[in-house]
Amino acid sequence: MKFETYEGNLQDLHADVLVVILDAQNELCEVDDEALQERLAGAKSQFSGGKLSRELTFAPKDLNIDTVVVYHSDLEKNYGFWENIKTFAARGIRFGAETARPRVAFALNTSEGLEHVGKVVEGVLLGSYAFEKYRQKPRKLFEDSVAVIWTQSAEKAQEQIDRAKILANATNETRDLVNESASVITPAALVRKAQDLAASHNLQVEVWDQARLTQERMVGLLAVGAGSEHPPFMATLSYQPESPSDVHLVLVGKGVTFDTGGISIKPAEKMHLMRGDMAGAAAVLGAMDIIGQLKPNIRVTAIVVTAENSPDGKAMRPGDILSYRNGKSVHVENTDAEGRLILADGLIHAGDIGATHIVDVATLTGAAVRALGYSFTGLMGNNRTLINAVTRAGGNHGEAYWKLPLPAEYKEYIKSSVADINNLGGPVAGATTAALFLQEFVPDRTAWAHLDIAPTFWKEKPWKYFGEGASGVAARTLADLAVNWAENTAR
């Protein structure tokens, strides 16, 4: 996939396809061709009259363009204008590739169009993603594709292109990690990814292996990983700007590289998707990939807690008691509630390294899926400002977060008769009781938000500009959170 900018008139634009996006409130383009103006005016009336529901294609006259494709945003009200732009960009580049018209131009030659160049680029890159590593004959559908941005300012458009490529490429690499086989993405492989990012972006990385985890009493990781031949790790990846503010944002990602459920084994149906139980860890690594390139003026640390949950003679058992380094004891009622056990270690470590704000990300509960469906990530926490900031950051990238309650009275559900708390909360309010469990390990007076991405980390069918498979959810949200926090602090 290549990107080019074009700053000129329509008559001198050379493309196989010209994509035009219409919207009642936004003028993204101006065309200096009378015949095309008439066709677009007719398209608006056809769309508004209900005669067209998706797109209009036609061959223009006397232009160096084979086909014009017109989309109308007002017909796609479910996701909002920004998401519609990305969706149309994905459709447009795909239309060109599938019809042997690889050079696709996007009409964005107004001031409003210039503002949305980045959205088009994200849509093109996220929409053209495919995980084809293991196919005998990968399609390589977009290998020859060229996206041409027709703009009034090539220089300003290029700035947006460069930034959007950082966001989208990091998200697609996050998707690669989640789509990959668990025999490849082991805990050690996740650690190597953190080390690679450190080398690429001049970040600091510290890795705790099994011996160090034992020394530091990281009992959750040690217990969950006890049944696997792949030992657990904790990787701490740090970005430190030259003149940081007092804020230290710590991102904690759950990295269960495969979750059988342990001795409390899962049913076979859809167990293959449990290779994606490390999507939280993948998201924080994706965020650090972006942060390491955009370099906001805020200290950010990512903690990846990673293990494989397998049944074995040495595996954690239901009824075990874990005594954490913060003094809390946990009764293991169910070994399939393992993600919270390793996140507890990460949250404790976040406090140890001086976090002022913590965001943890995890494919944590099926209860979140049952409550929210597949379009919203569950969001809980102890600080309204941080929760609102996460919500805004997600909205900037079409990632929707829905605040769930976190009432203190529900702590009754995680009480244990033999330990301080239970690792399972009973049959009701499962997303909330899981978050209440995590809150027991959040340092006092530390702002904290919990993202349960179980509903959104995977798409079983195409949705918006995503194909089937991993979505890379939260990587852009977390990076945006850091960047905007730094920019707002600087004002």
N, C-alpha and C positions, 0 to 999 in steps of 0.2 A: 504494500500500500504506500503510495506516494501522495504528497500534498503540494499543491502549487497555489500561488496567488495570481490573480489577474486584475489589473486596474486599468480599465479602458471602456470602450463602447461595445455594445452588443454585436455590431457588425463585424468586429475584429476578433470576437471570441470564438475559439475553435474547441468544440466538444462533441462527443457522441450524444450526450444527454444533458439537458438543462433542467434542473430541479427548481421549481418555483413553489414557495410556501405562502399561501394566502391566510390572512387572519383579519378579522373585523377591526381589531384594536391596534394592530401593528403593521406598518408598511416596511417589509424587509427588503423590497427591491423596487427599482424603477426601470422600465424597459423603454429604450429609445427607438422602438420599431412600431409603426402604426398598426401593421397587421397583427403582430403579437399582442399589442395592447387590446385590440378588439377580441382576440381569442380569449385572453385572460378575463376581460369583462364578461364575456359569454360564460366562461367557466364559473365565475362568481355567481351568476344568476342560476346556472344549473345546480351548483352546490346548494345555494340557499333555497331553491325550489324543490329540493329533495330528489332531483333526478340522478344525482351522483352520490354515492355513499363512501367511496374510498379514494379514488384518484382519477385524473383525466390525463390521457396521453394523446399527443397529436404530432404530426410532422410539420414544422414551420416552413415558410417559404423564404427563399433568398437569404438564408442565414447559413453559417458554417456549423450548424447543429442538426443532428439527425432526428432527435426526438425531444419534445418538451414533456415533462411530467409535472402535473400540478396537484398539490395537496392543499386541503383547507382545514386549518386547525379547529375551526368552530364545530366541526363534525366529530372531533375527538375530545370530548369534554371530561373524560374520566381522570386524566392524569395531569392536566394543567399545560400551559403554553410551552414552558421549557422542555417538558418531557415529550410533548408532541413534536417539537423541533428535532429532538434526538431520534425519535421514532421515524419521522419522515426522512431524516438523513440516512438512517439505516436502510429503510426501504428503497431509497433512491440509489444508493451505491450497490445494493443487491440487484435491483432491476437492471442496472447497467451490466453487472457481471454476468447475470444469468441470460442476458440477451446479446452477449458478445459486443457490448458497447462499454468498454472499460473506462473511458474518459468522461467523468461525470462532473459537471459544473453546478455549483449552488449559487443561486442569485441572492446576494446579500449586500447589494451596492448602495444602501442607504445608511444613515447614521444608526437607525434602529437595527438594520441588518448587521452592521459592524459589531454591535454589542452582543450578538448571538453567534458569532463565528465559533467560539469555543464549544457551544452546545452542539453545533453541527459536527465538529471534529470528534467530540466524544461519541455522538451517535454513530458516526461512520466506523470508528474503531471498536466500540463495544458491540455494535451490531454485526460486524464482519468477523467477530471472534468465533473460532471453532476449535475444539479439542480433538485433533485427528492424529495424534502421535502414533496410535497403534493400528491405524487402518493400513491395509496392504497398498491401497491406492488413494492417498489423501486427495480431496477435491482441489485444494489450492485455488478456490474459486476467485479470490481477490488478489491473486499474485500479480496481475497486470493492471490492477485498478489504480486510477489516478483521480483524486478528488481536487477539483479546481475551485478555489474560493474567489468568486467574482465580487470585488469589494471596492469601496471608494478610497481605501487607504491600505495598501499592501503592507506597509511597515507595521501598522497597528494590528492588522489581521494576523501577521506572522507571530506577533507576541502572543496572541490568543491561541494560535495553532500550537506553538511550542508548549504553552502551559497545559492545554487540553491533552496533548500527547502524553505528558507526564502523568496526568490523572488517569487517563484511559489505559495506558500501557501498564501502569502499576496495578490497576484493577484487573486487567486481563492476566497478569502474572499471579495475582491472588487466585483467580479462577483456575489457573493451571494447577496450583498447589492442591486445591480442593478436589478437582476432577481426577487427579493422579491416583494411581493405585496405592493402597496402604503398604504393599510390599516394597514400594519405592519411597514413599514419604513416611519414613520411620521417625521416631523422635530425634535420632541423630541427624537425619536429613533436614528437619526443620531448623536444627541448630546450625547446620552448615549454611542454610539460607540466611540466617541472621548474620553469620560471619561474612558471607559474601556481600550483604548490604553494607556492613561496616567497612569493608575494604573499598567498595564502590563510592561511598559517600563520606568517607572520613569520619565515621561514627566510632564510638567506643563500644566494645562488646565484652561481656564476661559470661563464661559458661560454667555452670555447676554440674559436674557429673554425679554418679551415684554415691561415690565416696564423700564428695563435698555436701551433697544433699543430706547424707547421714550425719555428717558433722554439724550441719546447720539445723538439724531436726525438722526437715521438710517432710513431715510424716505422710501428708496426703499423696504427694508424688511417689514416695517409696511404696506406699500401700497399693496404690492403683497399678503401678508398674511391676509389682512383685511377680505376677503370673506370666509375664512376657519375656521372651528371649531378647527383646529390645529394651535396654534400660531407659529409665526416665532421665530427663534433664530440665534444668532451668537456664534460660538464656536471657540476659539483661542487655538491651541495646539502647545506647544513650546518644542523644543529640544535644550538644551544648553550644549555643551561640556565643559570640564574643561578649555581648553586653546584655545578658538576659534580665528579664523582670524577676520579681519575687515568686512568680508562679512556677511550680514544677508539676507539669501534667504527666501522669503515669498511666499508660495503657497496659492492661493485663489481658492476655489472650489465652483462652482454653485450647490446648493442642492435644486432644486425644486422637492419635493418628489412626486408630481403629478401635471401635467399641463393640465388643461382643456382649457386653453387659457383665462380663466376669462370671462368677459362679451363679449369680442371678441372671442367667443367660437370656438374651433377647430371643423373640421368635425369629424364624428364618426370613419371613417376609420383609423385604426392603433392608435386610441387614447389610446388603452391599453398599447402601448409602452411608453407612457408618464410617466409611473412609473419610467422609466429610465432617466428622466430629472434631476436626481441628480447624474449622473455618474461622473461629474466633482468633486463633493464633495467626492464621494466614492474613486476616484482616489487619491486625496490628502491624504485621510485617509490611503489608502493602502500604499502610499509612506512613510507616517510617521510610519507605522507599520514596514516597512523595515528599515528605518533610525534609529528607536529606537532600533533595534537589531544589525545593523552593526556599529552604533555609529561613523560616520565620524566626523572629526574635523572641523565642520562648523555649525554655528547657523542656524537652520531651524525652521520656524513657519508655521503652516497651519491654514488658516482661512476658516471655513465652514460657508457659508451664506445659510440659509435654510428656506424655506417657502413652503406652498402649494397654488397654484393659482386656486381659485375656484370662480364661480359666486355666488353672494349673494346680499342681500339688502345693505350690508355694504362694498361690494367689490369696489376696484378701478374702476374708470370709464374712458372710452375714453374722453379726454378733460381735465382731471385733471392735475394740475401743482404740481410738487414735487420740493421742495427747499432743496437741500442737504447741509450738514454741511461744505462743501468746498466752498459754495457760488454759485454753479451752479444750475440753475433752468431747469427742464425738463418738456416738454409737452408730456403727454401720449396720443399718437395718437391711439395706439393699445395695449390692455392689454395682448395680446399674445406675445408681445416683452418684456417679464417680466424678463428674465434672466439677461439682462444687467442692469436692475434697481437694483437688489440685489447685483450683482457683483460690482456696483459702490460703495456701502457701504463698501464692503470688500476691494476694492482698496484704498479707503480713509483711512480705518483703518490700512492697511498695511503701508501707509506713516506715520501714527501717531505713530506706534511702531518702526519706524526707519529702514524700509526695504532699503537695497541697491540694491536688485534685486527682481523683482516680476514676477512670472509666474501664470497666471490665466488659469483655465481649465473649459470648459463648453460645454455642448451640446447646442450650441447657435443658429445656423442658418441652415435652409434647403438649403440656398444658397451654403453653403460649400459642401453639398452633391451633389448638381447639378454641381458644378464646379469640384469636385475631385472624385466622385464615392464613393466606400465603402472601399478603401484600404489606403487612405491617410488622415491624420489629417491636417487641415488648420493651418498654423503657421504665425503669424504676430507679429510685435513689433517695438521697437524704438532703439534697440541695436544689432548690427550685431554679436558681440562676444557672447552674450547670445543666440541669435537665432541659431548660429552655434553650440553652446554647447548643446542646446536642440536636434538639429538634430543628432549630434553624439551620444548622450545618447540614443535616440530612436533607432538609427541604431544598437547599441549594443544588442538590444532586439527584433529586427524585427518589430519595430513600426516606420512606415514611416511618415515623416512630410514634407509638401510641403509649401514653403514660398509663400504667397500671397502678392500683393502690398498693400501699405498703403499710398497712395498719399494725401498730404494735400489738394489738390484741391477738393477731394471728400467730404471734410467737408461741402461743399455747400449742399450736399444731406441731412444732418441732421440739417440744420438750421430751426428755428421755428420763426413764426411771433409773438408769444406771450410769448416765453421763450428763454433761451439761446440756448437750443438744443431740438431736437425732439427725441423720442425714436424709431422711425422708419425712415429708410432712403430711402424709395421709392422702385421701382420695379427692380433696377439694382444694381449690386455689393453689394449684401446684406451682405456677410461675411465681406467685407472690411468696409462698413459703420457701422456695429455693432462694429467692433474693433475700429474704429475712435471714436465712442461714448464712449467706455471704456477708451480710451486714455485721454479723458477729465478729468478723475478722477485719473490718474496716477500722483504721485508727480513729480514736476520738477526735472530734473537731476537724475532720478531713472531709471535704466535699467529695461525694461519690455518686456515680451513675452506673447502672447495670443494663447492658444491652443483651436481651435474649433473642438471638438471631435464628433460632430454630425455625420460625415461620418463613424466613426470607433467604436463607443461604443457598437454596436449591430451587430450580424451576423444572417441574416435570413436563412442561410444554412451553413453547415460545410465548413470551410475554413482553410487551412493549418492544424494545430493541434487543432483548436477550433471547438467545436460543435455549434449548434444553440443557440443563446442567447447572454448574455453580454460577452464582451471580456476582461474587466478589463483594457482597454487601458489607458496608461499614468502613471499608478502606478509605474511600473518598470523604465520608462523613468525619472520620477521626482526623484526617489531615486538614480538612476545612476547619474543624474545631480549633486546631492548633494555630493555623494561619490567621484566622479571624480574631482569635483571642490576642495574638501578638499585635495585630493591626489596631484593635480597639484599645489595647493598653498603651500603644504609642500615641494615641490621639490626645 
